Amino acid sequence: MYADIIIDITHEKLDKVFQYIIPEYLQGKLEAGMEVIVPFGRGSRETRGYVVGFSEKADYAEDKMKEILCAAEDGVAIEARLVKLAAWMHKAYGGTMIQALKTVLPIKRRERERKKRKIVCLLEEAEGYERLKFYQDKNQKARARLMAALLDERELDYGLVTKKLHITSAVIGALKEQGVLEIESERVYRNPVIYQEEHSKEISYTEQQRNAIHIFSKDYAQGKYQTYLIHGITGSGKTEVYMEMIRQAVEAGRQAIVLIPEIALTYQTVMRFYRKFGDRVSIMNSRMSAGERYDQMQRASKGDVDVMIGPRSALFTPFPDLGLIVIDEEHENSYKSEQVPRYHARETAAARAKLERASLVLGSATPSLESYYRCQTGEYRLLELTRRAGSGSLPAVYTADMRQELARGNRSIFSDMLHDKLKERLEKKEQSMLFLNRRGYAGFISCRACGYVVKCPHCDVSLSAHNNGKLICHYCGYEEKNIKVCPACGSKHIGGFKAGTQQIEELVKRDFPSARVLRMDLDTTRKKDGYEKILSAFSHEEADILIGTQMIVKGHDFPGVTLVGILAADMSLYSSDYRAGERTFQLLVQAAGRAGRGRKAGEVVIQTYSPEHYSIQTASRQDYAAFYNEEIAFRRLMGYPPAENLLAVLMTGEDARLLETAAGYLRAYAARVSGGRVEIIGPATPYVSRVSDVYRKILYLKCPKYGMLIDVKNYLEQYIQINSGFQTLKIQFDFNPMNIF
């Protein structure tokens, strides 16, 4: 037998399968996905690789082939089905096969297993007392102390014996040799879930929830595994629907993966699932230790866990019989990988579900345009929840025009309306959240007096301010000089937004000195349990006001919050990105949805310089359908996803002139191989044009057919591989990018 092996070297020239002879002692012991040590290259240096297949036929002369040296002792095998998924990712997103394999392998190395030892008495009671007397007569105090403890309790924890009874391992060993006891050990898994007992509410499903569950149940029972989009307003009970769907998959003997966009959501989400599924639930995230992550993957592969919850990487949990994948807040940007391969969890989950005959459920109050568009074309099944569960109702939303605030002489970051409502909540002992919209911070220039934003005349996105005093479009490269006076109204109040969460906290404490304030951002959540401590404290009403960025508005449920203030709503609205309107609408609706989730009615204040923009208006009405109709018309007009598909080709190199030349060659070659069927934009310079003396360029390709872009990508990869001029450059491909570079 021969093994097909991918060598663990990330290099385009080695992105192929190498065939090795399987030595006799390894015959029948290797499986697809196992990590092995092989001799590689002219010097036959020991190199790691992954087995991706087997063959009984040699593709080369056997005298020129090398033997596998051994299986990697510290390696972790990749499930065979995940090897297939890696092959799909390699084809769909580019990069090398080894990069794809390492992506689907969330645990890279074996970790030391944790063992729990116990001491078991082997003697009958009468014989034990005889032995105890013998030890006492011989003045063997430690042995007598251990024997007495074993007569009281026939099984003792090894650690308890050594620490509490002060018995040495030598004494234990001596009694073992005498046949008095034996030492037993068992594997103990590290459990990252710290369960906090909370009152479990009786679930009473609404008619819409019951209908969604019924449709899923009927399809699942018939083996119709498809993709569903649950479009449910904030507070409509999407999580309860997920849990019932998961319960049905688990009862059928299968397992489920639940993806959440932020580690910050893990605490609340896991507690809700833990109350329903007990310790058959586990989590996976980057804040866990290597040992904790290793143990959870081991538990999952052995079938000791039914539900795995975590961010993007949890998608690759090696369950033996995966039956359901749930992606909560499916519109979130964090589901798109920034590393090669630049995969999207939504599309990759759909591919894995197809490979394993599983269902895929997407959920959001503000679905991505891609998912809703696929519902309109019939590719996904739409399930709608238009009413809040229980007695709650959507909050009242107000917009504060910050242009008018400035005209009245209010230069504070708080509008008069928001200031008054914060004061009112503090008097009523109710909680508030202040959300600072920091998306797009790196970018646009706007006028505080009239709301004017400097835009590209060709691409309908804002121009970004660069340190060289120029305003540049990141799509087509258009540029003009920075401005100091607003061309629309003549005001000098034009520039970027400078405030951060710390400044907001200082202003709140200055205006409301008696308020108990919590701040949640990267600085306050650096420690492993930073998220949990802050969220737990706010949930238990140990603070009056919670200040934060995106991480505080994603899926959290705080019944005591009756006011949400949204500061700088325009920050994301005019970032240099075709998704700016969509992201703004999503953030505002998600932020507004945190208010009024309990018995008391909620209110929301959106502070904006552009109250007339359709994203602001539809968000204030919580009207997704109206927003979608406006936004999809814009996307069709401009040829942006999902109306068309977009491929970004990212190029970096230390030689600026070579990079410029290479970008021109790639553009010309892409135009030739596509035969005019693909629109090509650029090459342009990204917002950050150089990092650590490495220059950057970007090329955009647009086409209605996704397959056509994959073909062009394949041609470009071959072109890059055979031309030596590209060897010093790094080139990556990103389909339908979530960020504009």
URKA-V212872 format. One record per run of one state. SS is the DSSP state (H for helix, E for strand, L for the rest). FROM is the first residue (numbers start at 1). TO is the last residue. If there is no record, write none. Layout:
# URKA-V212872
ss	from	to
SS	FROM	TO
SS	FROM	TO
This chain:
# URKA-V212872
ss	from	to
L	1	1
E	2	7
L	8	11
H	12	14
L	15	16
E	17	21
L	22	23
H	24	26
L	27	34
E	35	40
L	41	44
E	45	55
L	56	61
H	62	64
L	65	66
E	67	71
L	72	74
E	75	75
L	76	79
H	80	93
L	94	96
H	97	103
L	104	108
E	109	109
L	110	114
E	115	121
L	122	124
H	125	137
L	138	140
H	141	152
L	153	154
E	155	157
H	158	163
L	164	168
H	169	177
L	178	180
E	181	187
L	188	206
H	207	221
L	222	226
E	227	232
L	233	237
H	238	251
L	252	254
E	255	259
L	260	262
H	263	280
E	281	284
L	285	289
H	290	301
L	302	306
E	307	310
L	311	311
H	312	316
L	317	321
E	322	328
L	329	332
H	333	335
E	336	336
L	337	343
E	344	344
H	345	356
L	357	358
E	359	364
L	365	368
H	369	376
L	377	380
E	381	385
L	386	395
E	396	401
H	402	407
L	408	415
H	416	428
L	429	430
E	431	436
L	437	445
E	446	447
L	448	452
E	453	453
L	454	454
E	455	455
L	456	461
E	462	462
L	463	463
E	464	465
L	466	469
E	470	472
L	473	478
E	479	481
L	482	493
E	494	495
L	496	500
H	501	511
L	512	516
E	517	520
L	521	529
H	530	539
L	540	544
E	545	548
L	549	549
H	550	552
L	553	560
E	561	567
L	568	568
H	569	571
L	572	579
H	580	592
L	593	602
E	603	608
L	609	613
H	614	620
L	621	623
H	624	638
L	639	644
E	645	653
L	654	655
H	656	674
L	675	678
E	679	684
L	685	689
E	690	691
L	692	693
E	694	703
L	704	705
H	706	722
L	723	723
H	724	726
L	727	729
E	730	735
L	736	741
